[in-house]
Amino acid sequence: MTDIYELIQRIRSRPSMYLGKPYITRFKAFLDGYIGARNDLGFALNEQEETLNKFQEWIQSRFKITSSHSWAEIILFYSGDERDALDKFFELFDKFLGSEGKLLSPPSSQNKLLEPSTQLSKETVSL
């Protein structure tokens, strides 16, 4: 399978089957392992995997994060728990893919999916 979007949709429909528990941290580890294994086998990053890398930048821009926290850690910080964070990932990723061509543009105030109550920083969160 080289279509990472298809893989993400499969996980979305049955997260426990792929992850054991529907946790965003497990999901991130799964994706990192998948991409790492492809890399170890000599496959270059394809366009979809490169787009997934841009998602990190988009999340950092959306939440005004300058630290080196992963997209999973940022989403988890602004969520109630791991399951809620995984659900929010899918919503945010859909929104991100819908914004192709406008990547890294600031979100409109009308379309805020998550309302952060504090800024995420190394001082507020120890990950």
DRENDO-1510 file (C-alpha; in Angstrom, 1 decimal, always signed):
<recs>
REC; n; res; u; v; w
REC; 1; MET; +0.0; +0.0; +0.0 .
REC; 2; THR; +1.5; +3.3; -1.0 .
REC; 3; ASP; -1.6; +5.5; -0.5 .
REC; 4; ILE; -1.2; +6.9; +2.9 .
REC; 5; TYR; -4.6; +8.8; +2.7 .
REC; 6; GLU; -6.3; +5.4; +2.1 .
REC; 7; LEU; -4.4; +4.0; +5.2 .
REC; 8; ILE; -5.5; +7.0; +7.3 .
REC; 9; GLN; -9.1; +6.5; +6.2 .
REC; 10; ARG; -8.9; +2.8; +7.1 .
REC; 11; ILE; -7.6; +3.7; +10.6 .
REC; 12; ARG; -10.3; +6.4; +10.9 .
REC; 13; SER; -13.0; +3.8; +10.3 .
REC; 14; ARG; -11.5; +1.2; +12.6 .
REC; 15; PRO; -8.9; +2.8; +14.9 .
REC; 16; SER; -8.9; +0.0; +17.5 .
REC; 17; MET; -8.1; -2.6; +14.9 .
REC; 18; TYR; -5.0; -0.8; +13.8 .
REC; 19; LEU; -3.9; +0.9; +17.0 .
REC; 20; GLY; -5.2; -1.3; +19.9 .
REC; 21; LYS; -6.5; +1.8; +21.6 .
REC; 22; PRO; -7.8; +4.8; +19.7 .
REC; 23; TYR; -5.0; +7.1; +20.9 .
REC; 24; ILE; -3.4; +9.9; +18.9 .
REC; 25; THR; +0.0; +9.0; +20.2 .
REC; 26; ARG; -0.4; +5.4; +18.9 .
REC; 27; PHE; -1.6; +6.8; +15.6 .
REC; 28; LYS; +1.4; +9.0; +15.3 .
REC; 29; ALA; +3.7; +6.1; +16.1 .
REC; 30; PHE; +1.9; +3.9; +13.6 .
REC; 31; LEU; +2.4; +6.5; +10.8 .
REC; 32; ASP; +6.0; +7.1; +11.8 .
REC; 33; GLY; +6.7; +3.4; +11.7 .
REC; 34; TYR; +4.9; +3.0; +8.3 .
REC; 35; ILE; +6.9; +5.8; +6.7 .
REC; 36; GLY; +10.1; +4.7; +8.4 .
REC; 37; ALA; +9.7; +1.1; +7.1 .
REC; 38; ARG; +9.1; +2.4; +3.6 .
REC; 39; ASN; +12.3; +4.5; +3.9 .
REC; 40; ASP; +14.3; +1.5; +5.2 .
REC; 41; LEU; +13.1; -0.4; +2.1 .
REC; 42; GLY; +14.5; +2.3; -0.1 .
REC; 43; PHE; +11.2; +4.1; -1.1 .
REC; 44; ALA; +11.5; +7.8; -1.3 .
REC; 45; LEU; +8.8; +10.0; +0.3 .
REC; 46; ASN; +5.8; +10.2; -2.1 .
REC; 47; GLU; +3.7; +13.3; -2.6 .
REC; 48; GLN; +1.2; +12.2; +0.1 .
REC; 49; GLU; +3.8; +11.6; +2.7 .
REC; 50; GLU; +5.4; +15.0; +1.9 .
REC; 51; THR; +2.0; +16.6; +2.4 .
REC; 52; LEU; +1.7; +14.8; +5.7 .
REC; 53; ASN; +5.0; +16.6; +6.7 .
REC; 54; LYS; +3.4; +19.9; +5.7 .
REC; 55; PHE; +0.6; +19.1; +8.1 .
REC; 56; GLN; +3.1; +19.6; +11.0 .
REC; 57; GLU; +3.8; +23.2; +9.7 .
REC; 58; TRP; +0.1; +23.9; +9.2 .
REC; 59; ILE; -0.7; +22.8; +12.8 .
REC; 60; GLN; +2.1; +24.9; +14.2 .
REC; 61; SER; +0.9; +27.9; +12.3 .
REC; 62; ARG; -2.8; +27.3; +13.2 .
REC; 63; PHE; -2.0; +27.1; +16.9 .
REC; 64; LYS; +0.8; +29.7; +16.8 .
REC; 65; ILE; +3.3; +27.1; +18.2 .
REC; 66; THR; +7.0; +27.8; +17.7 .
REC; 67; SER; +8.3; +24.9; +19.9 .
REC; 68; SER; +9.3; +21.5; +18.4 .
REC; 69; HIS; +6.2; +19.6; +19.6 .
REC; 70; SER; +4.8; +17.2; +17.1 .
REC; 71; TRP; +1.4; +17.7; +15.6 .
REC; 72; ALA; +0.1; +14.9; +17.8 .
REC; 73; GLU; +1.3; +16.5; +20.9 .
REC; 74; ILE; -0.1; +19.9; +19.9 .
REC; 75; ILE; -3.6; +18.4; +19.1 .
REC; 76; LEU; -3.5; +16.3; +22.3 .
REC; 77; PHE; -2.7; +19.4; +24.4 .
REC; 78; TYR; -5.9; +21.1; +23.1 .
REC; 79; SER; -8.1; +18.0; +23.5 .
REC; 80; GLY; -9.9; +16.3; +26.4 .
REC; 81; ASP; -8.1; +13.0; +26.1 .
REC; 82; GLU; -6.3; +10.7; +23.6 .
REC; 83; ARG; -9.5; +9.6; +21.9 .
REC; 84; ASP; -10.8; +13.2; +21.5 .
REC; 85; ALA; -7.4; +14.2; +20.1 .
REC; 86; LEU; -7.5; +11.4; +17.5 .
REC; 87; ASP; -11.0; +12.5; +16.4 .
REC; 88; LYS; -9.8; +16.1; +16.2 .
REC; 89; PHE; -6.8; +14.9; +14.1 .
REC; 90; PHE; -9.2; +13.6; +11.4 .
REC; 91; GLU; -11.2; +16.8; +11.5 .
REC; 92; LEU; -8.1; +18.9; +11.2 .
REC; 93; PHE; -6.5; +16.7; +8.5 .
REC; 94; ASP; -9.7; +17.0; +6.4 .
REC; 95; LYS; -9.6; +20.8; +6.9 .
REC; 96; PHE; -5.9; +20.8; +6.0 .
REC; 97; LEU; -6.4; +18.8; +2.8 .
REC; 98; GLY; -9.3; +21.1; +1.9 .
REC; 99; SER; -6.9; +24.0; +2.1 .
REC; 100; GLU; -4.3; +22.7; -0.4 .
REC; 101; GLY; -2.9; +25.7; -2.2 .
REC; 102; LYS; -3.4; +27.8; +0.9 .
REC; 103; LEU; -1.1; +25.9; +3.2 .
REC; 104; LEU; +0.3; +27.7; +6.1 .
REC; 105; SER; -2.2; +30.5; +5.8 .
REC; 106; PRO; -3.7; +31.6; +9.2 .
REC; 107; PRO; -7.1; +30.1; +9.9 .
REC; 108; SER; -10.1; +32.4; +9.8 .
REC; 109; SER; -11.6; +33.3; +13.1 .
REC; 110; GLN; -15.0; +31.8; +12.0 .
REC; 111; ASN; -13.6; +28.4; +11.4 .
REC; 112; LYS; -11.7; +27.7; +14.6 .
REC; 113; LEU; -12.1; +24.0; +15.3 .
REC; 114; LEU; -10.3; +24.2; +18.6 .
REC; 115; GLU; -10.3; +27.1; +20.9 .
REC; 116; PRO; -7.0; +27.2; +22.8 .
REC; 117; SER; -7.3; +28.6; +26.3 .
REC; 118; THR; -3.5; +29.0; +26.7 .
REC; 119; GLN; -0.5; +29.0; +24.5 .
REC; 120; LEU; +1.4; +25.7; +24.3 .
REC; 121; SER; +5.1; +26.2; +25.2 .
REC; 122; LYS; +7.9; +24.3; +26.8 .
REC; 123; GLU; +7.0; +26.1; +30.0 .
REC; 124; THR; +3.3; +25.1; +30.1 .
REC; 125; VAL; +3.7; +21.5; +28.9 .
REC; 126; SER; +6.4; +19.0; +29.7 .
REC; 127; LEU; +6.2; +16.3; +27.0 .
</recs>
